[in-house]
Structures are given as structure tokens and as C-alpha cells.
Amino acid sequence: MARSILLASIAAAVLSAPAAHADTIALKVLGQPVGSGLIAQDKEKPFFEAIGDSTGIDATAEYLPVDVAGIPDSDGLRVLKSGLFDIVSIRGPQVSRDEPSILGLDLIGLNTSYAAGKAHMDAFFDTVDGRLQENFNAKLLGVWPAGPQVVFCKPEIAGLADLKGLKVRVGDQSAANFVSGLGATGIPMPFGEVQQSLARGVIDCAITGPASANSGGWPEATTTVLPIALQLAVNGYAINLDTWNALSAEDQEKLQTSITGLTDDIWAYSEELYVDAMNCNTGKEPCELGKPYSLTEAPVSDADIATVGKAVGEVSLPVWAEQCNAVFPECEAMWRKTVGVQLGL
């Protein structure tokens, strides 16, 4: 009930906004949270706020970060289906409860490098797009990574084995299953609540990308970072199908080409941010884009690399496949025909 009232209130506010010129397409865009980092600030926000220049379409956009809108980031697909916003910057892990196929793009242990992530996400893209079109009246325009998801801890740790008995903030069920296998407790929690929860001892550790952690001030409440890539934290852009179908074929092509260019740019920028943020978080130079801190960087052991490498076949794939097959019987089969073939499964 509260969620319905919230969405209705936002809808009223959006509808009361000044109308654009009659010939101009007016788009409503729901973006990443304000504090999520430089990708949103430097790439996403400028692109959509100047969407006419960015795409060559006669269009304007009202860009609103999801937390400013007061909408839970887990509701991204529902917002698209409702038509409340035309384009949504989807936070993959958060919306995966509504559409579990999205997790197939970025299972724990699957994307341990940017190159692997690009290949695997491209392979499963059409399957996820089909699911969004069928169930959420939305078309997937592109996907991109927030960056390698690593472990930040308040207590000092030397490796994954030290997570046993600790409470760890996770971004999705795949990560929760993985840390459970290590003897830790996975706790889902919105990004904006993590820093204070670490400081107060509500959680002991948390998983995110180094750049997001730096933007969110996590190093102020932690001592150690273990830079082992568990996954890449997939995000994406999707458009309401009614909005898409109302565009001319020419404008559809312009928008798709421009979004593809944006996501390609973000892939490269994400990698740049990862290197810089790791330097900033651990007191190394050069640190050009973030705030300098002095976390201890725990060495990544061969044992930890092996643990993550085995996670796909032993933990994340079996658990995810059961969940996804329950709502989409062909889910695992489609994954094995695409991503699985690349892995030799």
C-alpha cells in the first residue's frame, strides 16, 4: 500500500512538470543513486541530461536519481512496467528478485576480469532482453559493470577464510550463497546504509567495487580490503516498450547506437576507476579521481583464487539455476547454450 502511494505521488509530480515543445520527445529517466560513484556523475547523468545532443534525437529528459525519487532501487523493473519512467538505469543485483535471469549475466566467480565479463554478458544479453520484453514491457538497451566486487572489512582479515563467523553485506543472492559457503552470514542492504552499518558494527564486512566504496566513505569505517574479484556488479539501461515503439525507426536506431556508445565508454571508464580507486583506498599513487585513505590491502592467495574459480560450478550456478528455472523453465538451458559453451561446461 505504501509503495503504491509513493509511486502515485511521484507520478503526480512527474505529470505536473512543464511540458516540452509539442514536437519534442519528453523522456523521464530514473538514474543510479547519487552516492553510487563517478560512473553516474561523469557518464550517466551528463548523457541523459543532454539527451538531445547525446543522441541526435529531438528530445529532452528529466533525469532523477533513484534515491532522490524516493524509489527503492529494487523496484527498477516495476517502475519500467508501470510506465512511470521511460528509461531506467537498472541495478542488476537489486532487481534480480523480480527477474532472476539477470543474475546469469554476473554469477559469483563468472566474471573475474573485464574481458571475461564482456564476453559472458554479451552471450546472455538476448535471453535477458527477451525476459524483460515478455514480463516487464521493457527493452534492454545495454549493460555495463560497476566494477570488480571486492571485500572491505572492519576487522583485519588475511583472506576469504577469515570471513567465517562474520556478517557480510552482499548485493545479491548469488553473493549471499557464496559467503554462506565460507561460514559467513550474507546480509542484503541498500548501498546508502552500508557506511554507517560498518561504523556501528551492524555488519563486519561489505562487498562492492573500490570506486563505489571510496565515494561512499567505506574506508572511514574499515581497515582492510581484499581485492579478489567476485563479480562485476552488472547494471544496464532499459526503456519502456510503449516509449520505444512510439519512436520512429530512425530515432530508435539513434538511441540504440548512442546507448551502446555510452555503455562502451562506461566499460572502459569502470576499469580506469578500479585502478585509481584501489590506489586511493590503500594510500598509493597515482590517486587522481578519489579520496586518499590508508586501508591495508590483503594479499590474494592462490587458495582464494581457487575458491572463487570453483564457485560457478559448485555454488552460484546450481543455486541460481534452480531459482531461475522456477520462473523460466528454459533459463539454465539457455545459459548453458551461451555462457556455458564459452566456459566449456
Number of C-alpha atoms within 10 A of each C-alpha: 6 7 11 9 10 13 18 13 12 17 14 11 10 14 11 9 9 7 10 13 11 7 8 13 18 16 18 19 25 28 25 25 21 18 18 20 21 20 20 20 15 12 15 19 20 13 20 24 16 15 21 17 13 18 21 12 17 14 19 19 19 17 24 21 21 22 16 12 16 12 17 15 25 19 18 25 28 17 21 25 20 13 20 21 24 24 29 27 24 26 27 28 24 25 21 21 17 16 20 24 28 27 26 27 30 25 26 31 26 26 25 20 16 18 10 14 23 18 14 23 23 15 19 22 19 13 19 21 18 15 20 24 17 11 13 20 21 28 23 23 19 21 26 25 28 29 26 27 30 19 27 31 26 20 14 19 21 16 18 22 15 14 22 15 13 19 22 28 28 26 23 22 23 26 26 20 20 25 23 19 13 16 16 21 22 25 18 17 17 13 20 14 10 23 19 15 18 24 15 11 12 13 22 23 31 29 25 25 28 31 31 23 28 24 18 19 18 26 27 18 21 22 20 23 28 22 19 20 23 27 29 29 26 22 22 18 22 27 25 25 21 14 17 18 11 11 15 10 11 9 17 16 13 16 21 15 13 18 23 17 14 18 21 16 14 23 20 13 18 23 18 14 25 19 14 20 28 26 24 25 27 19 17 14 11 13 19 12 16 21 16 20 21 16 22 20 20 17 14 15 13 8 12 15 16 11 17 21 17 15 21 20 14 13 20 24 21 13 15 22 21 14 17 21 15 12 13 15 13 13 22 21 12 15 20 15 13 19 20 16 12 13 11 7 9
